[in-house]
Amino acid sequence: MALSSISEQVWDAKYRLKTPEGEPLDRTIEDSWRRVARALAAVERTPAQWEQRFYEALEGFRFLPAGRILAGAGTERNVTLFNCFVMGTIPDDMGGIFSHLREAALTLQQGGGIGYDFSTLRPRGAPVAGVGADASGPLSFMDVWDAMCATIMSAGSRRGAMMATLRCDHPDIEAFVEAKRTAGRLTNFNLSVLVTDAFMTALREDADWPLVFDGRTCRTLKARALWDQVMHATYEASEPGVIFIDRINRRNNLHYCEEIRATNPCGEQPLPPYGACLLGSINLAALVRHPFEPEADLDLEALEQLVPVAVRMLDNAIEASRFPLEAQRAEAQAKRRIGLGITGLADALILCGLRYGSQAAVERSEQWLRVLRRAAYLASSDLAAEKGAFPLFERDPFLAGETVQELEPEVREAIGRYGIRNGLVTSVAPTGTISLLADNVSSGLEPVFAFEYKRQIRQPDGSRLAEKVTDHAYRLFRERFGAEAAPGEAFVDAQSLEPAAHLVMQATVQRFIDSSVSKTINLPADMSFEAFKDVYLSAYELGCKGCTTYRPSELRGAVLEVESGAAPVVAAVPRPAEGAVVHLTEPLARPEALPGRTYKLTWPESDHAIYITVNDIVQDGRRRPFEVFINSKNMEHYAWTVALTRMISAVFRRGGDVSFVVEELKAVFDPRGGAWLGGRYVPSLLAAIGGVIERHMIDIGFLAPRENAPLADQVRRLAGEDTEEAPPAAERRRLAGQCPKCGAAALVRQEGCDLCTNCGHSKCS
């Protein structure tokens, strides 16, 4: 089939099999489908029969296996086909902590995103028996994990993504909530608070809330005060998210044999220790009959035929996959979790003339999801009759589960007779790049983010051509009705929807999903804090398993419209601190006199000291660095110090948030070795200069002091691997809407992930 430009580029960059030299082995998208179908059919008794059926499911992008399967199946590479992992329970001792750090590194290396619960680590200041010291607390070890993740390049050229959770009654919960307010900290983590039903009751009753560790109450505060702190943090920084953990465990099909305390990075897969899950999505937009006609609807018969094939493919992928750890293999095979979900929901509603979030859209979505759930559970039960139920299946407790009780009587009867092949069957994941691959259908259950935007396409001669990229449903509308036709009310994007529309769709889809769903509720920048809090309370009351929002703010940036009309595209751009001015084009003029300070730096490999002068400018009442001079009698340093001072000064004079300069310098690793300065290891002379400039920025109040950063920096640099960019610099670029891969100001935020609309780069962190 002919691919659109954006689909062609995403396929070639992410999913097309090539030799190590870059020679394509998949000549067409059909070759990729055939490769995946053949790999997943290989575990069957009659592979040839199933290969063709699997191929037909993939054809036309009707079923979209997750990116790990598309990129890895049939390649013989040492990668996992699983997208989602939650790591083992971290023991509260140093040896166990760093053993689990190693396991996380191995999992990230093979391409899996991971989740971790840090609630098992004692709070900061707690005594450590036998060594006469106080504990540094879970956040200090999260910094170590964050530094490790920054050094690991995930398989398929994706950088690792992690989720960190902490219980709402942990004594360090307030520090956890505030962590993302520090620029550049924990940039490889998504953060979520595990909120219990008991806490929500205390909140409702305005009661006290104890913070407890190891059975001992450390202190008490008002539940409402903690809730407001969580809400203020996510109001300003869009993190942490909230996970209603008791609801997750209560409604878990496997409630009788596991306890869940964490999720994968985007939240659609709550998993037990060493839990893993495969993902795949039915493309609802590809199944709509008679689009834009009064009788437009989903082909439910086609859906009922497609779902069992998709379930079988995902179940087979458990056998076809490699696993980073043996514990993950054992857990996956004991419970055989799969996560079959949907994508293109918003486009399917548009094709049927239904406005996302309307009552009619809710009713139609309920109908579609009910058919999908029934077909998926019946298919898994049929597989159990053929191949056997998952090893930990126990008939009575499984059928007693809340979610299973809501299934149709005929489905429960089938499970009671044959068992079920998969402990959990459904999930709705982020589908950013695979939705782009499938002709840019809307992602997951999200509304359309932008109907039209421009993308720079690289040409064979190296030049770039600006090409318009259009949402799937919008393109079909224009092809049918022409450029002058006015789209109807069904054409609504994420920015123009009221919060209630987001919430009702999330709650509706969640009712028919046994695991969880990934959803970002986009909120306007001018939304009041009191109204903002209501979104999270409403999510709990509506039966959601968690809530994540995005509101442009001083910390997260403002909304920048770069394409006008019916098809806007938005990106996050940084907002200046109070009273500051951002200059992006013309440098600041230099006054005749500037305040400043000179620092003496002694480096073991240099015969002479190095003197670093940083001069500042006072702008709108705020002091900020303006220029740098580096001098030494050692002529070996002359050329590069002159170049460095000119470059840094040029950056400083442009204004804005220039703190990334420090992080870039501190990330420089000298292969000849660094030196110990002030009781800590510094990996290069350039890093030492970066440390001096950072100290100056902190002294003048331009930067806030950052706790625990030296340890994280040390772990990252001593790992001996180059990183594409230090996490704080990456975070600065992300907040600016600038893609770390292609440099274009084209990042958008969807489903907890960053997606570049220019080059297709994605990162969930």
Buried (B, 14 or more C-beta within 10 A) or exposed (E): EEBBEBBBBBBBBBBBBEEEEEEEEBEEBEBBBBBBBBBBBBBBEEBEEBBEBBBBBBBBBBBBBBBBBBBBBBBEBEBBBBBBBBBBBBEBEEEBBEEBBEBBBBBBBBBBBBBBBBBBBBBBEBEBEEEEEEBBBBBBBBBBBBBBBBBBBBBBEBBBBBBBBBBBBBBBBBBBBBBBBBBBBBBBBBBBBBBBEBBBEBBEEEEEBBBBBEEEEBEEBBBBEBBBBBBBBBBBBBBBBBBBBBBBBEBBBBBEBBEBBBBBBBBBBBBBBBBBBBBBBBBBBBBBBEBBEEEBBBBBEBBBEBBBBBBBBBBBBBBBBBBBBEBBBEBBBBBBBBBBBBBBBBBBBBBBBBBBBBEEBBEBBBEBBBBBBBBBBBBBBBBBBEBEBBEBBEEEBBBEBEBBEBBEEEBBEBBBEBBBBBBBBBBBBBBBBBBBBBBBBBBBBBBBBBBBBBBBBEEEEEEEEEEEBBBBBBBBBBEEEEEEEEBEEBBBBBBEBEBEBBBBBBBBBBBBBBBBBBBBBBBBEEBEEEEBBBBBBBBBEBBBBBBBBBBBBBBBBBBBEBBEEEBBBBBBBBBBEEEBEEEEEEBBEEEEEEEBBEBEBEBEEBEBEBBBBBBBBEBEEBBBBBBBBBBBEBEEBEEEBEEBBEEBBEBBBBBBBBBBBBBBBBBBBBEEEBBEBEEEBBBBBBBBBBBBBBBBBBEBEBBEEBBBBBBBBBBBBBBEEEBEBBBBBBBBBBBBBBBBBBEBBBBBBBBBBBBBBBBBBBBBB
